[in-house]
């Protein structure tokens, strides 16, 4: 296509199909290269591709929604580059999930076996892992689990490299491509710092005060989930620098709100709505902002006895829910969510706001979806 070709903005469902098709093209283009390294690696790749599918596509849809409002009916080739970035964001997300599953020793993701779980079950996508493989102490089971987790780590590294390579080869002006790579590096660095903080909190290496937990929340998830997609959308659309910076500010606050909501949903929603074990955060003793706040209240001794206990039960989970509500932790986090959303919206009404009206409307719609979020 030439730079003179233009296009009409795509409908949301069309955009989702375009993103999925772009991911398929980018993955298919690498399959032959993978196959050249032998059948074992090719089988691992096939399982990884299976696990890559089925996500909500939050980051690529956010990026394309913002891009379409910023670029309007710009060159078709520009939108092709945007779709490539959107696909790369999903692959980047997948790489982070793989590493996260290794760190957390998880076998399930989105209610289904993750890559590690599939490999433990014999490498067949969609099969549930063997009964409590992590608890099987036989030498063979330990070797299988180590192999599966090591494979998850390696595929995570590969997916991170692929995401970077896609962005490095974008057909954009050099200054725009360089800016995309700078944003990618900054976001990956911040996410790694957040994950490091999360692991340190989980293992007791860091004092779990509320300020540190909120910093971890911002770094680990908010940066690459909201801020990065919005800022890259502005760069690919060739928007003025002020637009990129202000969208980054909006994304940072909405990203924190999103993650705090996720903590609330994990703590108080039912499994069917949220797609995970209803009490998994409590069962694992996860250090969230809810727990960090509760540490400062009189309810903490009672919560501490139950949190992450060896004989954790559903009754334990319901008891923690009641205590978190009674001590004010739930209300405090709900207020924080609204504060973050309010601060994000204030950017749109400032006198110096450079964000176009169409993009502001897109963000307002995004806020509405956050307010009604159930999963």
C-alpha positions, 0 to 999 in steps of 0.5 A: 500500500502507498502512503496516499491510501486512506481508510475509514475507522474500524468498528470495535468488533472488526478491530478485534478480528484485525488484531487476532488476524495480525497476531496469527500472521506474526506467529505463523511467520515464525513457525517455519523457523521454529520447526527448523529446530526440531520436533521437540521445540516445535511441539513446545511452540504449538502449546505456547501458541495455544496458550497465547489465544483466548485472552481479553486483548485488553492492551491491543484493543486499548491501543487501537481504540486510542489510535483510531481516534487520534489518526482518524482516516489517515494512511492505511499503512499507518494503521497496519503499523498500529496493528503490528504494535497491538499484536506485539503488546499482546505477545509482550503481555503473554511473555510477562504471564509466562514469567509470572506463572513460573515465579508464582508456581501456577499451573492454571491461567484464565481458568485453564491449564497454562503452558506449564500445566499443559506440559505437566499434563503431557503437552496436550493443549486443553488437558487438565494437569495431573492431580496436584503435580506440584505436591507429587514428590517423586523424582520423576514428578519433580523432574517433569515440573522443573522441565515444564517451568523451565520451558515456561521461562524460556518461552517467556524470553522468546516471546519478549524478544519477538515483541521487541523485534516486531516494534524494531521493524515497524515501518515508521519514521525513524524518530517515531520508531525510536520513540516506540522502542524507548517507551517499550524499554521504559515499560519493561523496566518498570514492570520488572521492577514491579515484579521484583517488588512483588516477589520481595513482598511475597517472600518477606524481603521487604517491609509490606507497607501500603506505600510500597504495595501501591508503588508495586501495583503501579509499576507491575501492571499499570505501566504496560497495561494502560500507559504504554498502549496509550502513549504508543498509540499517540506516537504511531498516530504522529500526535504532538508530544503533549498528547503522548505525555497527557495520555500517559498521565491518564493511562497511569491513573487508570492502570492503577485503578484497574489493578486495584479493582482486580485486587477487589474482584479477586478478594470479593467476587465469585470464581465464575465471574473472575475466572480464578479461584475465589480465595486464591489471593488469600490462600497464597497469602498474596500481599495486596493493597487490601492486605497492606491497609488491613495490617494497620488496623485492629483486625490484622491479628485475626487476618494474619492467622488465616492468610496463607494458612496451611489448612486454608478453607472456604470458611477461612476465605469468607472470614477474611472477606468479612474482616477486610470489610469491617476494618475499612480496607475494602472501602479504602481501596474502593475510594482509591479506585475512584480517586485514580479515575477522578484524577485521570479525568481531570487531565481531560478538563485542564486548560492545557489539555491537548488530547483530541475530543474524539480520544477524550470520548474514547477514554470516557467510555473506557472509564464507564467500562471500568466502573461497571467491571465485574471481571 
